[in-house]
């Protein structure tokens, strides 16, 4: 496949794409006919580099059918595509019919993706790309939804109740998706944007009702996800809130804490868990979140007893003994082929958390998980 790098004026906002957009390896990100909905999302695409298959461009010019090369998609490719599918779902709430059914279908597909490999889902929520902060509104919704799913499964909620919670997580911020991305990437909000944020639970419920959503449990969770038991939340300063809303609030707050923004670094999983434990007062949902992410979740960068630096890729039999992929040798030199290390073995035990942003940004997650050479 011959690829041509695209520039900003070759992608028109709000218009169907005349060709598929691909990454530097030729993997499809957005298919022909899909749309890029905002300047922030276009910036996020351009920051990583976007390309078009030259054969597709030639086929379109010649009026012939384009036959794409069939490439096997990894789970990471599917997670990338689902970000843009969520964008289309949320932006189409007022213009495309059948939103409740389309949202339910999307929730089912997301939950199936999480179920296929929960550790990869957690990895993606922990190891967020700081070069793509403008997509925060979309990625935060997805990460909160997957956390809600894992939390509900651990508690033992019924599948339909869990699905309702996932749909609430996906739609809780639908009226401020762009505002969230702007704040995460630029760190500046005007008074109008602050007012939007204060009003977004009620605005989201209004949009959902107008689109045909009549599931009161879903709507209540969205409306109350910024309320606090005992008062002090918004928009209504309620003293008591629903169980789904409280679970969504906890997942939302935890995910926000471990997500980077331009004005602050992400809080470590360990610090976020300690804060949640002290603030949640025995909440089963909070306990489930802490147990799901553990002490060293997939995505953590760690120093091993062997001297190697490694990235946690799978949870282990205990919270202290995950499976990791070594990315340096014992002297700290980067290695071509990552080696899996069982940290339950004393020679590879985790000695400390490590931080090396430059190295982490160069790491291909497919390589860590053995999906590519």
LOBATOR-54566 format. One record per atom (N, C-alpha, C): x, y, z. Coordinates in steps of 0.05 Angstrom, whole numbers, padded with zeros to 5 digits, always signed. Each point is the difference from the previous one (the first is absolute). Example, Ala and Ser with C-alpha at 12.3 -4.5 7.8 and 13.67 -1.06 7.14 Angstrom:
2
+00264-00114+00156-00018+00024+00000+00018+00024+00000-00007+00021-00014+00016+00024+00001-00015+00022+00014
% end
This chain:
373
+00017-00024+00000-00017+00024+00000+00018+00025+00000-00004+00018-00019+00014+00025-00002-00017+00021+00014+00012+00014+00019-00015+00020+00016+00010+00028-00006-00020+00019+00000+00006+00028-00003-00009+00014+00025+00019+00016+00012-00007+00015+00024-00019+00023-00006-00020+00003+00017-00020+00021-00004+00006+00025+00016-00008+00023-00009+00002+00025+00015-00028+00010+00006-00001+00021+00016-00026+00008+00011-00021+00008-00021+00009+00013-00021-00020+00009-00020-00011-00022-00018+00010-00024+00004-00010-00023-00016-00023-00015+00015-00006+00009+00025-00022-00012+00015-00019+00023+00007-00025-00002-00009-00020+00021+00004-00017-00008+00024-00001+00019+00019-00016-00005+00024-00030-00003-00006-00013-00020+00012-00029-00003-00003-00009-00010-00027+00019-00008-00017-00007-00011-00027+00009-00029-00002-00015-00017-00014+00008-00028-00003+00028-00002-00013+00017-00017+00012+00027-00003-00011-00002-00013-00028+00015+00011-00020+00000-00011-00026+00017-00025-00003+00016-00005+00022+00017-00024+00000+00004-00008+00029+00010-00024+00004+00006-00010+00027+00025+00013+00011+00000+00006+00026+00024+00011+00013+00013-00023+00015+00027-00001-00003+00015-00022+00012+00023+00011+00017+00011-00018+00017+00024+00008+00015+00025-00007-00016+00023+00005+00013+00025-00003-00015+00006-00029-00009-00014-00019+00012+00003-00028-00007-00021-00010-00020-00018+00019-00008-00020-00007-00020-00026-00011+00012-00002+00000+00027-00024-00009+00013-00022+00021-00002-00024-00009-00006-00022+00019-00005-00010+00012+00027-00001+00027+00001-00010+00014+00023-00029+00009-00005-00005+00013-00023-00026+00009-00007-00006-00009-00029-00022-00013-00004-00007-00009-00027-00011+00023-00017+00001-00004-00026-00012+00019-00018-00030+00004+00007-00008+00026+00001-00028+00006+00007-00003+00009+00028+00019-00008+00018-00002+00010+00028+00010+00029+00000-00004+00013+00024+00006+00029+00001+00018+00006+00024+00016+00021-00002+00014+00011+00022-00016+00024+00009-00008+00000+00026-00020+00019+00009+00009+00026+00011+00026+00002+00007+00009+00025+00013+00030+00005-00006+00008+00025+00004+00028+00008-00004+00018-00016+00020-00010-00004+00024+00016-00014+00020+00006-00029-00009-00020-00013-00011+00004-00027-00009+00018-00001-00024-00003+00019-00018+00018+00001-00023+00029+00004+00010+00004+00018+00019+00027+00004+00011+00011-00026+00012-00017-00015+00014+00009-00025+00012+00008-00020-00022-00014-00001-00021+00007-00018-00022+00027+00009-00013+00002+00026-00005+00024+00010-00014+00025-00003+00018-00004+00001+00026+00023-00002+00018+00013-00028-00001-00016-00020-00006+00011-00027-00002+00009-00007-00028-00009+00016-00019+00006-00005-00028-00022-00017-00013-00013+00011-00021-00021-00015-00013+00007-00002-00030-00010-00022-00012+00009-00007-00027-00024-00011-00016+00003+00000-00026-00020-00012-00018+00014-00020-00018-00013-00021-00007+00010-00019-00019-00001+00011-00028+00023+00002-00013+00001+00012-00027-00017-00015-00020-00002-00026+00004-00017-00016-00018-00029+00008+00002-00009+00007+00025-00028+00009+00003-00004+00027-00014+00019+00018+00002-00003+00026-00013-00002-00004-00030+00018-00017-00011+00000-00005-00029-00027-00013-00009-00010-00019+00016-00025-00013-00007-00023+00020-00001+00000+00018+00020-00022+00020+00000+00002+00018-00024+00024+00009-00008+00003+00017-00023-00008-00014-00026+00005-00026-00001-00006-00015-00024-00028-00012+00000-00015+00005+00022-00028-00010+00002-00002-00030+00002+00020-00013+00010-00002-00029+00003-00001-00008+00030-00008-00024+00004-00003-00010+00028+00028-00004+00012+00001+00008+00026+00025-00002+00014+00000-00026+00017+00020-00016-00004+00002-00025+00016+00023+00004+00020-00007+00003+00025+00020+00005+00021+00015-00026+00006+00025+00003+00008+00015-00023+00010-00013-00010+00026-00004-00025+00002-00012-00011+00024+00022-00003+00021-00002+00016+00021+00019-00002+00022-00014-00009+00025+00014-00018+00014-00012-00010+00025+00002+00022+00022-00023+00008+00011+00000+00021+00020+00006-00012+00028+00018+00014+00015+00004-00008+00027-00021+00013+00018+00000-00008+00025-00018+00013+00019+00005+00030+00003+00026+00007-00003+00007+00029+00002-00012+00015-00024+00000-00012-00023-00013+00012-00024-00030+00004+00005-00013-00020+00012-00028+00002+00005-00007+00021+00021+00018+00003+00020-00004+00021+00020+00003+00027-00013+00019+00003-00018+00003+00026-00014-00024+00007-00016-00011-00020-00014-00024+00005-00017-00024+00007+00017-00002-00012+00023-00025+00004+00016-00001+00028+00011+00023+00013+00003+00000+00029+00008-00016+00016-00020+00006-00004-00025-00013+00016-00021-00029-00009-00005-00006-00025+00006-00028-00008-00002-00017+00012+00022+00012+00003+00024-00014+00014+00022-00004+00029-00008+00019+00013-00012-00003+00027-00009-00024+00003-00018-00003-00018-00019-00022+00001-00019-00027-00005+00015+00000-00019+00018-00024-00006+00015-00010+00025+00015+00018+00013+00015-00008+00022+00017-00007+00024-00016+00015+00006-00022-00006+00023-00016-00026-00003-00016-00008-00025-00004-00024-00005-00016-00026-00002+00017+00002+00006+00026-00023-00003+00017-00024+00016-00008+00004+00024-00011-00022+00017-00008-00008-00002-00029+00016-00014-00016-00004+00000-00029-00005-00028-00012+00010-00021+00013-00004-00027-00010-00021-00014+00017-00019-00013-00013-00022-00013+00015+00010-00025+00015-00016-00009+00019+00005-00025+00014+00023+00000+00019+00005+00023+00014+00023+00001+00018-00001-00021+00022-00022-00005+00014+00001-00020+00021+00010-00027-00009-00010-00009-00023+00009-00026-00011+00029+00001-00009+00008+00022-00012+00028+00002-00009+00019+00001+00024-00008+00014+00021+00017+00002+00024+00002-00027+00014-00023-00015+00001+00000-00026+00012+00018-00019-00016-00001+00001-00026+00017-00016-00017+00030+00006+00005+00006+00026+00001+00027+00009+00004+00010-00010+00028-00017+00003+00020+00008-00010+00027+00006-00029+00000-00016-00016-00014+00005-00029-00002+00026-00006-00013+00007+00015-00022+00025-00005-00014+00024+00008+00018-00003+00022+00015+00021+00009+00018+00005-00021+00022-00022-00010+00011+00002-00019+00022+00013-00026-00010-00006-00008-00025+00012-00024-00012+00030+00004-00003+00008+00025-00008+00028+00006-00003+00015-00001+00027-00012+00010+00021+00011-00002+00026+00003-00029+00009-00021-00015-00005-00001-00028+00009+00022-00017-00014+00006+00007-00026+00020-00015-00014+00027+00002+00013+00007+00023+00012+00026+00002+00014-00002+00024+00019-00009-00005+00025-00002+00022+00020+00026+00013+00006+00022-00015-00002+00026+00012+00007+00008+00021-00021-00006-00005-00025+00006+00020-00021-00018+00024+00004-00025-00004+00008-00018+00023+00005+00012+00017+00023+00009-00013+00021+00012+00015+00022+00025+00014-00008+00017-00014-00016+00025+00012-00010-00006+00027-00014-00020+00000-00018-00006+00024-00015-00010+00023+00017-00014-00007+00022-00010+00021+00018+00022+00011+00018+00021-00016+00005+00022+00009+00016+00022+00014-00017+00006-00011-00023+00021+00010-00017-00012+00018-00022-00009+00023+00008-00013+00019-00018+00021+00017-00014-00004+00005-00026+00019+00015-00016-00004+00030+00005+00020+00012+00011-00002+00029+00007+00001+00018-00025+00006-00012-00023-00001+00016-00025-00028+00002-00011-00019-00014+00012-00027+00000-00011-00021+00009+00021+00008+00020+00016-00018+00009+00021-00026+00012-00011+00001+00010-00024-00024+00012-00012-00023-00020-00004+00007-00026+00002-00021-00021-00002-00010-00008+00028+00007+00015+00020-00007-00008+00028-00029-00005+00004-00017+00016-00012-00029-00003+00004-00010-00028-00009+00012-00010-00022-00008-00026-00010+00014-00023+00016+00026+00003+00004+00015-00022+00014-00009-00002+00029-00006+00022+00012-00009-00002+00028-00027-00015+00002-00018+00005-00018-00025-00014+00000+00004-00030-00003+00017-00008-00019+00006-00028-00005+00014-00013+00024+00020+00014+00012+00014-00011+00022-00018-00003+00025-00017+00020+00004-00018-00002+00023-00020-00022-00004-00009-00004-00025-00019-00022-00006+00013-00027+00005+00025-00003-00009+00012-00027+00004+00005-00005+00030+00007+00021+00014+00004-00003+00029-00027-00007+00014-00022+00012-00009-00026-00007+00011-00006-00029-00005+00006-00009-00024-00005-00028-00007+00016-00019+00019+00025+00005+00003+00017-00018+00016-00008+00001+00029-00007+00024+00010-00009+00004+00027-00026-00015+00005-00020+00003-00018-00026-00013+00003+00003-00031-00001+00018-00010-00017+00004-00028-00002+00012-00011+00027+00019+00015+00011+00011-00009+00026-00020+00000+00022-00018+00020+00000-00021+00001+00021-00021-00021-00004-00004-00008-00025-00020-00021-00006-00026+00011-00010+00000+00024-00012-00025+00011-00011-00010-00017-00023-00026+00001-00005-00012-00014-00022+00009+00013-00027+00002-00015-00021+00010+00011-00026-00015+00024-00010-00027+00000+00003-00015+00023-00010+00005+00025+00016+00003-00003+00026+00006+00023+00017+00028+00011-00006+00019-00018-00005+00027+00008-00008-00001+00016-00026-00016-00011-00019-00001+00013-00026-00012+00028+00002-00020+00004+00018-00012+00026+00005+00022+00019+00010+00016-00009+00019+00021+00016+00011+00021+00008-00021+00007-00019-00017+00018+00006-00022-00011+00022-00019-00026-00002-00006-00012+00020-00018+00000+00027+00014-00005+00001+00026+00001+00025+00014+00028+00012+00000+00020-00016+00002+00028+00009-00001+00007+00012-00027-00010-00013-00021+00006+00009-00027-00014+00027-00006-00022+00005+00013-00016+00024-00008-00001+00022+00022+00014-00004+00022-00003+00019+00023+00010+00028-00008+00020+00001-00018+00011+00026-00007-00005+00008-00030-00021-00011-00011-00003+00003-00029-00003+00029-00009-00008+00018+00018-00003+00028-00007+00025+00017+00002+00022-00012+00012+00025+00015+00004+00024-00015-00010-00003-00018-00020+00022-00015-00010+00023+00018-00010-00007+00021-00015+00021+00018-00011+00012+00017+00023-00017+00009+00018+00009+00016+00023+00021-00016+00016-00006-00025+00005+00019-00017+00015+00027-00002-00015-00001-00005-00026+00024-00002-00016+00016+00025+00000-00013+00023-00002+00013+00026+00000+00014+00005+00027-00014-00006+00022+00011+00004+00027+00024-00018+00004-00002-00025-00007+00022-00019+00004+00025+00008-00016-00005+00010-00025+00023+00006-00017+00011+00028+00004-00017+00019+00008+00009+00028+00002+00000+00011+00029-00017-00012+00017+00000+00009+00028-00014+00026+00005-00015+00010-00019-00014+00025+00004-00030-00003-00005-00015+00011+00018-00030+00001-00004-00010+00028+00006-00018+00009-00017-00014+00025+00004-00024-00004+00018-00013+00022+00007-00024-00002+00016-00022-00016-00013-00003+00003-00027-00020-00014-00014+00004-00030+00001+00026-00009-00002+00006-00028+00001-00004-00011+00029+00006+00016+00019-00004-00008+00028-00030-00004+00006-00016+00018-00012-00029-00003+00003-00010-00025-00013+00011-00006-00024-00007-00025-00014+00005-00024+00017+00024+00000+00013+00007-00023+00016-00019-00004+00024-00007+00022+00013-00019-00001+00022-00027-00011-00009-00008+00007-00025-00027-00007-00009+00000-00027-00015+00023-00013-00004+00000-00022-00019-00016-00025+00009-00003-00006+00025-00017-00023+00007-00029+00004-00010-00011+00024+00006-00027+00005-00009-00002+00002-00030+00019+00012-00013+00000+00002-00029+00002-00027-00013+00016-00018+00011+00003-00027-00011-00027-00015+00002-00013+00003+00023-00026-00014+00003-00021+00011-00019+00000+00026-00004-00018+00012-00019+00005-00011-00028+00025-00002-00008+00006-00011-00027-00007-00029-00002+00004-00015+00021-00006-00029-00001-00031-00004-00002-00015+00015+00016-00029-00002-00001-00010+00008-00028+00011+00022-00011-00009+00009-00026+00007-00021-00022+00021-00016+00005+00008-00020-00019-00015-00026+00003-00018-00002+00020-00017-00023+00004+00008-00019+00022+00020+00008+00017+00008-00017+00022-00021+00003+00022-00012-00023+00008-00020+00001+00022+00007-00018+00023+00025-00010+00001+00009-00017+00022+00007+00019+00023-00017+00000+00021+00003+00019+00022+00026-00006+00016+00008-00025+00002+00025-00006+00014+00024+00012-00014+00001-00002-00026+00020+00013-00017+00000+00030+00004-00023+00012-00002-00003+00029+00002+00008+00010+00028-00009-00014+00020+00006+00008+00028+00030-00001+00005+00014-00021-00010+00029-00002+00004+00014+00023-00013-00008+00008-00024+00012+00023-00014-00005+00026+00015-00025+00004+00009-00008+00025+00013+00015+00003+00027+00005-00022+00014+00011+00002+00027+00030-00007+00002+00014-00003-00022+00027-00011+00002+00020+00020+00012-00009+00025+00005+00018+00020+00014-00012+00007+00027-00021-00014+00008-00010+00004+00028+00017-00017+00019-00001+00008+00026+00015-00014+00020-00019-00010+00023+00002-00024+00009-00016-00009+00023+00006+00019+00023-00021+00011+00012+00003+00019+00022+00001+00029-00009-00001+00005-00027-00001+00027-00010+00027+00010-00009+00000+00024-00013+00024+00012-00009+00005-00003-00030-00017-00015-00014+00003-00004-00028-00017+00018-00017-00001-00005-00026-00017+00016-00018-00012-00019-00020-00023+00008-00012-00012+00027-00001-00020+00006+00022-00008-00020+00016-00022+00004+00019+00008-00001+00029+00025-00005+00006+00010-00002+00028-00017-00021+00015-00003-00023-00011-00016-00021+00012+00014-00012+00024-00016-00009+00020+00012-00014+00023+00002-00030-00005-00018-00011-00016+00001-00028-00007-00001-00003-00030+00016-00019-00010+00000-00005-00029-00003-00030-00005-00007-00006-00025-00004-00028-00008+00026-00016+00000-00003-00026+00003+00024-00017+00000+00015+00001-00026-00014+00000-00023+00014+00001-00025+00015+00027-00003-00013+00022+00009+00013+00026-00002+00025+00001+00017-00001-00011+00024+00023+00000+00018+00023-00016-00012-00007-00023-00011+00021-00017-00012+00013+00015-00024-00017+00013-00016+00010+00015-00023+00018+00023+00010-00009+00014+00021+00016+00022+00011+00028-00009+00008+00001-00023+00014+00026-00010+00009+00018-00008-00023-00011-00013-00020+00016-00007-00024+00009+00024-00015-00017+00020-00003+00006+00025-00013+00023+00015+00013-00002+00002+00027+00021+00014+00015+00026-00015+00000+00000-00026+00003+00025-00016+00000+00013+00003-00027-00015-00002-00022+00012+00002-00026+00011+00028-00006-00014+00020+00010+00010+00028-00004+00026+00004+00014+00003-00012+00024+00024+00003+00015+00025-00013-00013-00004-00022-00013+00023-00014-00012+00004+00008-00029-00014+00020-00010+00002+00010-00027+00016+00025-00001+00020+00002-00018+00016+00025-00001-00015+00022-00014+00008+00025+00007-00010+00024-00013+00024+00018-00003-00002+00020-00017+00022+00018-00005+00009+00014+00025-00018+00006+00018+00007+00015+00024+00009-00017+00023-00003-00026-00002+00009-00017+00022+00005-00028-00010+00018-00014+00013+00006-00028-00007-00022-00018+00012-00002-00024-00011-00019-00019+00011+00008-00009+00028-00019-00004+00017+00006-00011+00026+00006-00030-00003+00019-00009+00017+00006-00029-00002-00024-00016+00009-00001-00025-00010-00021-00018+00008+00000-00004+00030+00023-00002+00011+00003-00005+00029-00012+00024+00016+00006+00025-00008-00010+00023+00014-00030+00003-00004-00010-00005-00025-00028+00002-00006-00016-00021+00017+00011-00024+00002-00013-00021+00016-00001+00008+00030+00022+00011+00010+00001+00009+00028-00021+00021+00005-00002+00019-00018-00020+00022+00004-00028-00011-00001-00005-00019-00019-00027-00011-00002-00007-00016+00025+00019-00015+00010-00005-00016+00024-00007+00017+00024+00014+00023+00003-00005+00017+00023-00026+00016-00003-00009+00005-00025-00023+00017-00004-00026-00016-00003+00002-00025-00009-00025-00015-00007-00014-00013+00023+00012-00002+00023-00014-00009+00024-00013-00028-00003+00016-00019-00010-00009-00027-00001-00018-00006-00024-00001+00017-00020-00017-00005-00023+00009-00026-00015-00019-00018-00006+00008-00024-00015+00010+00007-00028-00011+00021-00012+00010+00008-00027+00028+00010+00002+00007+00015+00020+00027+00010+00003+00020-00023+00005-00008-00019+00017+00017-00023+00005+00005-00016-00025-00021-00003-00017+00002-00015-00025+00020+00014-00019-00002+00027-00002+00018+00015-00017+00029-00005+00009+00005+00003+00025+00027-00003+00011+00011-00028-00005-00017-00020+00003+00009-00028-00005+00005-00005-00029-00017+00011-00018+00004-00004-00029+00027+00011-00009+00007+00023+00009+00025+00013-00009+00024-00010+00016-00004-00008+00025+00021-00011+00016+00022+00020+00006+00023-00010+00007+00023+00017+00007+00017+00007-00025+00003-00020-00017+00016+00004-00024-00017-00009-00024-00018+00017-00010-00017-00009-00022+00015+00000-00027-00010-00013-00020+00011+00002-00027+00003+00030-00008+00024+00006-00011+00006+00027-00007+00020+00013+00018+00003-00010+00025+00020+00011+00018+00029-00006-00009+00017+00019+00003+00028-00001-00007+00016-00007+00026+00014-00022+00001+00012-00009+00025+00030-00007-00003+00014+00001+00023+00028-00009+00002+00000-00027+00013+00014-00019-00013+00001-00028+00010+00025-00005+00016-00001-00021+00016+00024-00008+00016+00023-00007-00018-00005-00008-00024+00020-00008-00020+00016+00025-00010-00010+00024+00005+00011+00024-00011-00014+00009-00025-00017-00016-00011-00015+00007-00024-00022+00019+00006-00007+00017-00020-00024+00016+00001-00021-00016-00016-00025+00001+00009-00021-00016-00012-00026+00014+00001-00019-00009-00017-00027+00010+00001-00019-00023+00008-00017+00005+00019-00019-00021+00008-00020-00004-00022-00005-00025-00008-00018-00006-00021-00024-00018+00008+00003-00014+00022-00021-00018+00010-00001+00000+00030-00024+00000+00011-00003-00003+00029+00008-00029+00007+00011-00003+00025+00010-00026+00008-00018-00013+00021+00010-00021+00012-00015-00014+00021-00005+00017+00024+00019+00018+00006-00004+00020+00021+00004+00028-00011-00008+00019+00016+00003+00028-00009+00029+00009-00002+00018-00014+00013+00029+00007-00001+00015-00015-00021-00012-00019-00014+00015-00017-00017-00011-00002-00029-00001+00022-00014-00011+00000-00027+00021-00012-00020-00009-00003-00024+00018-00008-00022+00009+00026-00014+00026+00002-00006+00011+00024-00012+00016-00007-00025+00004+00020-00017+00016-00003-00023+00025+00018+00003+00024-00012+00001+00024+00015+00004+00007+00016-00026+00006+00025+00003+00006+00017-00023+00029+00010+00000+00015-00007+00021+00029+00005+00000+00014-00025+00010+00026+00000-00003+00016-00022+00012+00007+00008+00029+00017-00017+00013+00006+00005+00028+00016+00026+00004+00012+00010-00021+00015+00025+00002-00016+00024-00008-00026-00004-00006-00017+00022-00007+00000+00007-00030+00013-00016-00016+00000+00005-00029-00024-00011-00014-00013+00015-00017-00024-00010-00014+00006-00025-00015-00020-00018-00001+00003-00026-00014-00018+00000-00024+00008-00016-00020-00016-00002-00025-00025-00017+00005+00004-00023+00013-00022-00018+00006-00007+00000+00030-00025+00007+00006-00008+00000+00028-00002-00029+00010+00007-00004+00026-00001-00026+00013-00021+00002+00022-00016-00021+00002-00020+00000+00022+00013-00009+00026-00008+00014+00021+00012-00005+00026-00023-00005+00020+00001-00022+00014-00019-00007+00021+00010+00013+00026-00012+00021+00009+00010+00014+00023-00004-00015+00027-00013-00023-00002-00003-00018+00024+00027-00013+00005+00017-00001-00020+00027-00012+00004+00018+00021+00013+00014-00008+00021+00017+00020+00015+00019+00015-00018+00011-00012-00020+00020+00013-00017-00013+00022-00017-00026-00001-00003-00014+00020-00016-00021+00016+00016+00002-00001+00026-00019+00014+00017+00001+00030-00006-00023+00013+00004-00002+00029-00004+00013+00014+00024+00019+00017-00007+00014+00016+00021-00012+00028+00004-00009+00011-00022-00011+00027+00002-00015+00007-00026-00017+00021+00002-00011+00011-00024+00022+00016-00014-00002+00002-00026+00020+00015-00016-00015+00019-00018+00013+00022-00008-00011+00020-00018+00020+00007-00021-00007-00004-00025+00017+00009-00022-00019+00006-00023-00011+00025-00001-00020+00007-00020+00010-00003-00028+00025+00007-00005+00010-00002-00027+00000-00028-00010+00009-00019+00017+00000-00028-00007-00028-00011-00004-00018+00007+00018-00027-00010-00001-00014+00008-00026+00005+00024-00009-00013+00010-00025+00009-00015-00024+00024-00011+00001+00011-00015-00023-00009-00029+00000-00012-00010+00021-00007-00028+00002-00025-00006-00015+00001-00021-00016-00023-00009-00015-00014-00021+00017-00025+00004+00008-00012-00019+00018-00003-00028-00012-00004-00001-00027-00001-00026-00013+00026-00016+00005+00022+00014+00001+00026-00013+00005+00001-00011+00028-00010+00015+00020+00001-00009+00027-00017-00025+00004-00022-00002-00015-00018-00023+00003+00006-00022-00020+00022+00002-00014+00008-00021-00018-00017-00002-00025-00013+00022-00008-00018-00001-00023+00016+00007-00026+00023+00013+00003+00017+00006-00023+00029-00005+00009+00017-00005-00020+00029-00003+00006+00012+00026+00008
% end
